[in-house]
Amino acid sequence: MDRIGRRSFLSGAGAAALAATGASRACAQGKWPERPVRFVVPLAPGGAIDFVARQCGEVMSRQIGQQVIVENRTGAGGTIGMDTVLKGDPDGYTILIGNDNAASAPHILKLPHDYTKVLLPIIDIGHQPLVLGVHPSLGVNSLEEYVAHAKKNPGVGFASSGVGSNQHVLGTWLAREAGIRLEHVPYRGAGQAVNDLVAGHVKSALLGPTALIPHHRAGTIKIIAQSSEKRAPTLPDIPTLNEAGAKGVILEAWYAAFAPPGMPASLVGEINAAFGKALTDQRLRTAFEQGIMEPIGGPPERLGQLARADSEKYERLVRELGIRAG
């Protein structure tokens, strides 16, 4: 894949004008950071994105000498939060902490823009599988048993953190490959979805493992499969969907930082370096390990390539699976 630089995320004369205006505003701000930095999280507290934002924010606030404020801007499948950053000043004080919903939501929700093409990549923070968790009352202990139950009881509900999410795509994909009918039950974030799964109001969920693993260990829910190509080192006893019979159903979630369009490359690089330093912090790495999160890092271009490639993948999956927002 061709190297994707900052300018490839902008298109048209309007975007160029925005970049020029934003650059002059950002340059006028002086050395970064001179005041608190805001991390915008597009989903509710309690999920993996919120976990990543708060872990990074805590470490970075110590390292950069300024407070990092985490603000949850929820709604519309995460697009309200992403749009908040898209329209924000490119001065380094408004940063999106998001995930690959930035690549999936534009195609499911039929948005006029693709976030992976208009937001500027800062850094690929971490990767993790999605996991399939079930309530004990469902009486299943494996993907094979889950599929058999769904064939006898069409319309089993699976919770996700929202319409247009990677979990929405994965559940629809799994249902097609297994020949079953599942009912998508979207929430405005993982927190309430987990609460309803634990309470038995919804019988299964496809979510990031960060919010589910404590309940799995406590025995109040059971994780029966993970979505990555290989088993996560911290989930060695949980089979992948591919291993468990859903051949080719492989999807790894990523979590990343993005900036508003128009931010100067030098400032992007400075913020990338701050995140990179935070990812070397041992307490953060321990917290990530406990949350089944693999820290990644790297230059902005690496995230840019990943985000664009996933946008193309999700566009294909949404088309093939016939996924619609309704």
Secondary structure, 3 states (H helix, E strand, C coil): CCCCCHHHHCCHHHHHHHHHHHHHHHHCCCCCCCCCEEEEECCCCCCHHHHHHHHHHHHHHHHHCCCEEEEECCCHHHHHHHHHHHCCCCCCCEEEEEECHHHHHHHHCCCCCCHHHHCEEEEEEEEEECEEEECHHHCCCCHHHHHHHHHHCCCEEEEECCCCCHHHHHHHHHHHHHCCCEEEEECCCHHHHHHHHHHCCCCEEEECHHHHHHHHHHCCCEEEEECCCCCCCCCCCCCECCCCCCCCCCCEEEEEEEECCCCCHHHHHHHHHHHHHHCCCHHHHHHHHHCCCEECCCCHHHHHHHHHHHHHHHHHHHHHHCCCCC
